[in-house]
Amino acid sequence: HSQQQSVWLMCNGEVYNYPELYQRYQATYPFTSHSDCEVILPLYQELGIAETARQLDAEFALIIWDQQLGKLFAARDPIGIRPLFYGYSAIDGKIMFASEMKVLSALCSTVHTFPPGHYYDGDGQFISFREISKVTEFSTDSQEKVLSEIRERLIEAVRKRLVADVPVGYLLSGGLDSSLVCGIAAHVLKKPLVTFAVGLNQNPIDLPYAKKVADFIHSTHHEVLFDRDDTIGCVRDVIWHAETWDITTIRASIGMYIVCKYIHENSKIKVLLTGEVSDEIFGYKYTDFAPNAEEFQKESVKRLDELYMYDVLRADRCISAHSLEARVPFADLDFVSYCMAIPPAMKMNTYNMGKYLLRKAFD
């Protein structure tokens, strides 16, 4: 809360431009904690909710109570990395917010997902402050320049997510995306990482690839195996935490839920870096066969806009279910904005290789 206790903030977030904001307000605002989220208070007091939401380079879901205005504000990051829901009280009709639907279900007649990239203005309106998937003008950069920008921006996205006052771990599937995150982190930190891979105990497809990457970057690697009984045994818990019946999401959540449970029970790690959000930007099986550039972009936009309902939801719930925090370098706002503006014709699979630009950028 502010010094006069007139403004109160509740935030589930990680603010990556915290150092710059702290420097901006250090002389005028009496900081009382080491929380990176505290910079939101002076930012809000100076600029209001709309500009606060725009200026945050962060993964966040936040609520602000302004005593003087007698208003409750809320905002959520443009991709929806952090969960937020709202409903209207069945008793007095007032708006209520929570990070899980189940909290509101007994208090509100209906529960809605708070739209990513929006803020609630305190007067009943949800207003968009950033459409991360919207491209007004495509980049005119050469392919060489594009590759350089992808490389530098992703390195920076990983670098800013390595700052933590608790132990950090890495989910490593052996696929391109998580392998790149781990490779960059190992290069930046110049020390062995702690990596985790998960797979079925019979003929696991991904584990050999993850092991190959782990050996290459000399990480302290853990393989977590599960069987049919483990799968069936955790389905109810996964549905309860994920708050969805979506079959693909639940299926894909099983392994992640199990590996996060293992990490929570067997290590001191509190933060996990993951490889989500790359597919939606650079293409995957569903865009590999796009008939033309326009359809590629349309599908990419749709997938990115819906991430908060599927892959991002899966990662957040499986990780936070075990008291861990997820950080997603591919969801970096600067990185996503640049990559979505790369001409789709350049991203289409005309190279007989999925995600060619991303691979080539890190040759």
N, C-alpha and C positions, 0 to 999 in steps of 0.2 A: 504493500500500500504506500501511497504518497506520505510525505512527512506529516501533513495535516489530517491524514486518514480520510481525505475527501474522495480519493480515487483508489479503487481496489482492482487488482489484476489477478486473474487465474489463467495460467498458460501451460499447455502441454506443448513444448517446442524446443527447438535448437536454433538459436539466432547466430548465423554465420557472419553477419556484419556487426556483431557485438563490439569488437575492438574500435571500429570507426565511430559507432554511436556513443560508446562510452567516452571516447575522447571529446566528442562534440558537447556532451553534457556534464563532463566531470567537474568543471568550474562552477556550474550553476545548479546542479542537482546533488543532494546529499545521498549517495548510494549507501545502502545499509547491508548489502549481501554480496556474495560472489556469483550470484545467478546471472547467466547471460540474458535471461528474460526480463530482468529489472530495467534494462534500457528502454523497454516498451513504455514504461510509465512517463518519463519526461518527453518521449517522442509524442505520445498521445496528448499530454498536457499542452505541448506547443502547437501540434498540427491537427489534432482530432483523429477520429477513427479511420476515415477514408485514406488520408495520406500516411497514417501509421501502417496500415495494411500494405500500401504500395511500396513503402520504403524498406520493409523487412525482407532481407535475404535469409529466408528461414523455412523450416518445416514447422508449422504451428497450427494450433487451434486455441483461440483465446476468448476470454470473456472479460469485459471491463464494466464495473459499476461506478458511475459518476454521481456522487452524492449531491453535488450542487445542482446538476441538471435533473437529477432524479430519473436517470435513464440507464438502461442496461444495453451495452453494445457487445457485438461478437464478430469474429472474423476467422477465416480458415485459409490456409495456404493454397496457391493456385492449382496444385496437382491433387491435393487432398491426402497428403502423406499421413497427417494426423487426423484421427476420427472426431467427428462432431455431429450431434443430432439435436433436433428441437421438436417441441410439441407445445400445445396450449393446455394449461391446467383444466382438468374436468371440473374443478371447484369454482375458480374465478376467471378462467379464460386467459390468464396471464401467460406469457411465453416462458418456457423453461428450456434449459440447455443441458446436455450431458455428453460424455464421450462414449457411452454405450446405450443402445436402444432399450435394453432391458431395465435400465434405471427409470426411464420415462414411461414405460408401457403400463405400469400400474397407476400412473398419475395423470396421463393424458389419453384422450380417446383415440388419437392417431399420433404417430411419430414419423418425422420426416428427416431425411439426410440433409444436413447443412451443405449447400452447394459450394464446392471448392472455388477459390478465387472470388469470393463474395464477402461482404460485411453486412451485418445487421445494424441499421441506423438508429435503433432505439425507438423508432416511431412506427414499426410494423413493416418496414421495407427491407428486402434483401437486394443489395446493389453490387453489381460486378465491378471489381477493381482491376482485374487482370484476366484476360483469356489467353492462357499460355499456349494453346494450340493454334490460335488465330494468326495467320500470316498476311500482312497487308502488302508486302513487297518481297519477292524472293531475292536472295543474294545473287550478286553478279561476280562473286569471287571465282577465280580459276580453281580447277580441281586441286592443284598443288597447294593453293592458299586454304582451301576447305580442309584438306588433310591436316595441315599445320594447326588450323583453328580447333579442329576436333581434338587433336592431341593435347594442345596446351590447355584448352578449357576443361577437358576431362581430368587432366593431371591436377589442375587447380581445384576442381570439384572434390577430388579425393583428398587433396592436401588439407583443405579447410575442415573436412570431416574427421581428421585424425586428432584434432585438438580435444582432449578429454582429461578429466581429473580422475577417471576410473579406468580399469583395464579394458582394452578393446580387442575384439575377436572378429573373425571373418568367415562368412559362409562361402564355401568353395565347392561348386558343383562340378567343375571341370569344363564347363561350357565357356564360350568366349567372354561373356559379360563379367561373371564373377572372377574369372581368371585375370582379366584386365585390371579389375579393381584391386585384387591381391598383388598383382605384379607392380602396379603403380605405387601402392602403399609400401611394398618392400623396398622399392627404389628410393622413395622419399625418406623413409625412416632409417634406412641403412642398418636394419636389424631384423632378426627372424620374427615373422608373424606367428600368431596362433590361429590355425585354420581348422575348419570342421566340414566334413562331408558326410552325407547320409545316403543309405541305400538298402535295398532288400538283401536279406542274408543269402539269397540264392541268385546267382548270376546277375549281380548289380551292374547296370549299364554304365553308370557315370563314375563310379569309384576309381577305376583305373586311370581315367583322365584327370580326375582331381589329384590323385597321387602323383601323376607325372608333373603337374604344375607345382605341387607342394615340394617335390624333390628339386625342381628347377630353381624355386625361390628360397629353398632351405627353410621352410616353415616348420614349426612344431605342429604336426598334423594329426588330427583325430578322425578315425572312421567310426561312424555310429551306424550299427546294423539293426534292422528291425524285421520281424516276420509277420506272417498272416494274423496271428493272434494279437500282436501289438497294434496292427492296423485296425482290426475290428474293435479292439479294446479302447481306442481313443476317439472313435468317430463321434460319439455323443459329446465328448468334451470339446472337440474341434468345432462342431456345429454351435455349441453354446457360446464359445468365445468369438467365433467368426460372425455369428448372428446372420447367417445366410443358409439357404437350402441349395444354392447353386452347386450342381454336381461337380463341375470341373474345378471350382474353387475349393470345395471340400476335399476332393481327391488330391489336388496339388498341395493342400495344406498338411496332409498327414505326415509326410517326411519332415517338413519344416517344423511342425509342432514337436515331433519326436526329438529332433536334433537340438531344438531350443530347450526342451526339458532336460536333456543330457547336459547341456552347457550350464544351465542354472544349478543343477545338482552336483556337478563335478568340477566347477571352476569358479573363479572370482570375477569373470568377465561380466560387464554390465552393458556394454555397447557393441552392436554388431553392424558391420558394413555388408551390404548386400548388392546384388547385381540387377535388381528390377529396373524397369522402365526403358531399357535399351530396345527391346523388340518393337515397341510402339513407335519409336523414332526412326530406327534404321530398317525396319521390316523384319518379317519372320515368315512362317509358312503361308499365312493368309495374305501377305502382300507380295511374296515372291512370285505369285502368279497374276498380279494385277495386269489388266490388259493394256493400260496406258498410265502415263504420269499423273493425270488428273485423278484417276481412280485410286492410285497409290496414295496420293496426298489425302484424299477424302477418307480412305480407310485408316490412315495413320492418325488423322485428327479424331476420328470416331474412337479409336482405341485409346488414345491419350485422354480424351474427355471422360472415358468410362473407367479408367484405371482405378479410381477410388472405390469402385464397386467390386473389383475383381483382384488383380495381382497385388496392388498396394494394400488393399484390405487384408488379403491373405497374409502378407508379410507382417503388417503391423500387429494383427491379432495373435498370430502364432508366436511372435517375439515378445510382445508385451504380456501375453498370458503367463510368461515365465519371468516377469519382472526385469526384462531386458529392453533396451532401446534400439530401434532401427535407424540407420542412416543410409541414405540412398544417393550415391554420387551421380548416377545417371539422371536423377530428378533435379539436379542443380538448375535453378531458374535461368541463369545465364547460358548454361550449356544447352538446355532444352530450347530456349528461344532461338539460339543460333542454328541449331541442327534442324529445327522445324522449317527454317527459312532457306535451307539448302534446296535447290531445285529438285523436285522429286525424280525427274528424269535421270539425275546423277545418282540417286539412291536406289533406283530400280535394279532388280537382279538381272542385269545384262552381262554380268561378268562370270556367270556360272558359279557364283560363290555368294552365299548369303552374307549380308552386312559387309559388303566389300570395302566400303569407305572406312568403316571402323577398324577392320583388320589392317587395311593398307596404312592407316594413320599411325599404327603402332608396329609397322614392319621391323 
